[in-house]
Amino acid sequence: MLINLGRLLMLGVWAFMLLNLFQPFPRPLNIFINVAMAFTILMHGLQLTLLKSTQAKGAAPLSKAQELRIFVFGVFELLALQKQQKR
């Protein structure tokens, strides 16, 4: 339940940051949003890279759809994967 709420929140954050690209907000806010977007892209890319590099040798590789979900939702998708693997 909370993981899905986090995913929804992350979609809202992405929508807010992408909206700034197409219709920039007033001057001081648009710079902050651009920096936040760069930081989000960097951190989610780092999460994906670290996950891929720490997977066990015999584990099935992540599909492109899973990689995209991890990049978009970040830690919320990682928590969902962890919860799924415990079952």
C-alpha positions in Angstrom: 0.0 0.0 0.0 2.7 2.5 1.0 4.9 1.5 -1.8 2.2 2.2 -4.3 1.6 5.6 -2.6 5.3 6.3 -3.0 5.2 5.4 -6.7 2.4 7.7 -7.2 4.3 10.5 -5.4 7.3 9.8 -7.5 5.2 10.1 -10.7 4.0 13.5 -9.4 7.5 14.6 -8.8 8.6 13.6 -12.3 5.6 15.3 -13.8 6.4 18.5 -11.9 10.0 18.4 -13.1 9.1 17.7 -16.7 6.5 20.4 -16.7 9.3 22.8 -15.9 11.1 21.8 -19.0 8.2 22.6 -21.3 6.8 25.6 -19.5 9.5 27.0 -17.2 8.5 28.4 -13.8 9.6 31.8 -12.6 13.3 32.4 -12.5 14.5 31.2 -9.0 12.2 28.2 -8.9 13.1 26.9 -12.4 16.8 26.8 -11.5 16.0 24.8 -8.4 13.8 22.4 -10.3 16.5 21.8 -13.0 19.0 21.1 -10.3 16.6 18.7 -8.6 15.9 16.9 -11.9 19.6 16.5 -12.6 20.1 15.1 -9.1 17.2 12.7 -9.4 18.4 11.4 -12.8 21.9 10.9 -11.3 20.7 9.2 -8.1 18.2 6.9 -9.9 20.8 6.0 -12.5 23.3 5.2 -9.7 20.7 3.0 -8.0 20.1 1.1 -11.2 23.9 0.7 -11.9 24.6 -0.5 -8.3 21.7 -3.0 -8.5 22.9 -4.4 -11.8 26.5 -4.7 -10.6 25.6 -6.4 -7.3 23.3 -9.1 -8.8 24.4 -12.6 -8.2 26.1 -14.4 -11.2 23.3 -17.0 -11.5 20.4 -14.5 -11.1 18.2 -13.7 -14.1 19.1 -10.3 -15.6 16.7 -7.5 -15.2 14.4 -6.9 -18.2 14.3 -3.5 -19.8 10.9 -2.8 -18.3 12.2 -3.5 -14.8 15.2 -1.3 -15.4 12.9 1.5 -16.6 10.6 1.1 -13.5 13.7 1.2 -11.2 14.9 4.4 -13.0 11.5 6.1 -12.7 10.4 5.0 -9.3 13.8 4.6 -7.6 13.8 3.3 -4.1 10.1 2.5 -4.2 10.6 -0.1 -7.0 13.7 -1.5 -5.2 11.5 -2.0 -2.1 8.9 -3.7 -4.2 11.5 -6.0 -5.7 12.9 -6.9 -2.3 9.4 -7.6 -1.0 8.7 -9.8 -4.0 12.0 -11.8 -3.6 11.2 -12.6 0.1 8.1 -14.5 -1.0 
